């Protein structure tokens, strides 16, 4: 992207890594002291000026040192950053934080989010599996009152979803139990997306081929399994970023937390990061969420049996410690996938 010499890359690296530590503009004297290039402060100032012209650094004040721009961080992450895997001790520490019992429902994803937050000292975020991606284990219908039925859907991961359905007929609990058995025999082991496709296929067949009760089962199932494109977004560690100078402005913090609370915004981010596999890094405005322009987001997808179920990640200031956060997110996603495979299949 930029024709940088080795000296320019070294100066940019020192500026960014010092800024990550201090959140303060970096002077030519600091670079001279930390660099192995044995360059004079005057030569370093010239290099910094060149980097500024390229849009990689900027000078907040005339007498101040330089700080990295969004482009500077992007070049650093793509071309300079040296990433190492977590040590065996670090991996064991993360693994040990998971409960020894089998977590139920969304507990596993909440625990993962807490671990990400605690390990990164930033915000942990986990997009729980979209309901449409979950595999049906069991469905049960419970009569509430005349013409009103509760559908209870249980996935193989223990996630329970309830739906209240208005009926055309007043069926007894015995009839509803029979409908549950019919649908469980037809649909168990399918994802909820596949469930909907199967039900639509059955509804399109010649209706006379089925008895009235089977038709009722298909119709009831279609109502119970409609609109399952939702996902829950879990965020932990809001207090972790309160001490960061980038978020000292109350207005910035308020807008940022409001963005976290808006489900549509977080689902938009999920859609952005679900297609590619592996670690993805969004710096500042790259997230396309205005309230998050002061942040960076490092994510990775997780799944089960080769299928992507959701994503997890870390949100922090643009000067987050990428060399630490990237392998942390990568390992956490692989560990969560391993746990899902072990517990549920």
PyMOL commands that set and color helices and strands:
alter all, ss='L'
color gray80, all
select helices_A, chain A and resi 6-22+28-34+41-53+70-80+88-96+107-120+131-133+173-187+192-204+207-209+212-224+238-241+245-247+250-261+263-274+284-287+290-292+322-344
alter helices_A, ss='H'
color red, helices_A
select strands_A, chain A and resi 57-58+67-68+123-127+136-145+148-155+160-166+233-236+280-283+295-304+307-317
alter strands_A, ss='S'
color yellow, strands_A
deselect
rebuild
show_as cartoon
